[in-house]
Amino acid sequence: MTRRIMIIGGGQSGLAAARTARDAGWDPVVLEAGTRPVGSWPDYYDSLTLFSPAAYSGFPGYNFPGHPDRYPARDEVAAFLNGYAAWLGVDIQTETRVIDVSPTGPGFAVHTDDGRVLSGDAVVAASGSFGHPVRPRFPGRDKFTGEVLTVAEYRSPERFADQRVVVVGAGNSAIQVGYELAGVARVSLAVRSPVQLVPQVRAGRDMHYWFKTLRLDLLPPAALARLFKGTLVFDTGTYRAALDSGRFDQRPVFTEFTETGVRWADGTTEPVDTVIFATGYRPSLPYLAELGALDPTGLPLHRRGLSLTHPRLAYLGLEFQRSFSSNTLRGVHRDAGYVINVLSSRVATTALTDTTRK
């Protein structure tokens, strides 16, 4: 009998799960809240480009189109995923938001916002984190009269022209957005530790070539942390030149908001128009709250993407789930192969046990 696996989320992680499950003999059903199976890519800021070349951004058997050394833009990624979804030929149900997952026998009942209840022998939660950006708490936030937003809400620089803007964060999004805004506004990056810029190209090869060749992509997060301190930001030289020239600067993160701005770490205050938090995301898994699969802060209880509370529940697309590249286009299929293989084994073991008992 064909086993059915319910995959929640139709972005890169959900599609990777569907591909791997299909090839392993499952009947995958992908439930995507959006209108297309492209995840959150259309909702990112307009100028976003990948920091991995096209050659390292494709899927097994389905290459990213165009010159392999170019860095694809946001809309190209969405188009790539949409094409991949059609190529897969599996059941993908868009405009279907999952609101709850409950146990039923050894499997699960998946409840959708249109009142349906779908059953599956296993579930993969691959709904990403874009809907749950981190919003750090600072004293004085309530009295600040300027604008506060997250990078998830940022689209383009035009409306920030001539403003004083502080971007909080030291990762790729913070650098990209800060650099772009510096063309129309006065910008500072507020960081807990200095931005760690890494040359995009070494010895004529993109860093992703070296990550693959040296197998750094496969290192567990703890081992990688020992090699690199802080968040790596790949740079062609543009960001370094901009920081060195004063196009925008970086300084220790402010300690509090004032009514009209921020108080910096050295005690000085400054008027600020807008603060943008580019401080990462947390997994968006509200539909698992009643299942008991999350810790008190809403994070999944898992090891390497496998639930610690329910043996037939797995996750994909978590940051550093198994390696540095776990939640990237180039790495998610490796994680998908791992969790689907374990789920297949667990379901087969249960079926064998049931047969033996009969």
Protein Blocks (a to p, Z undefined) as FASTA:
>chain_A
ZZddddedjbfklmmmmmmmmmnopacddddfblbdebjmlmmcfklccfbdfklmcceh
iacedjfkbccdfklmmmmmmmmmmmnopacdehiacfbdcdehjbdcdddfkopacddf
bdcdfebjmlmccddddehklmpmbdcddfklpcbfmlmgoiacddedjbfklmmmmmmm
mmmpccddddfbdcddddfbgghiafklmmmmnommmpcfklmmmmpgcjddddehlmmm
mmmnomaccddddfbdcfklccdfkopacddfbdcddebjaddffklmmnopacfkopac
deehiafkbmkbccehiahklbmklmgmklmmmmmmmmmmmmmmmmmmmmmmmmmmZZ
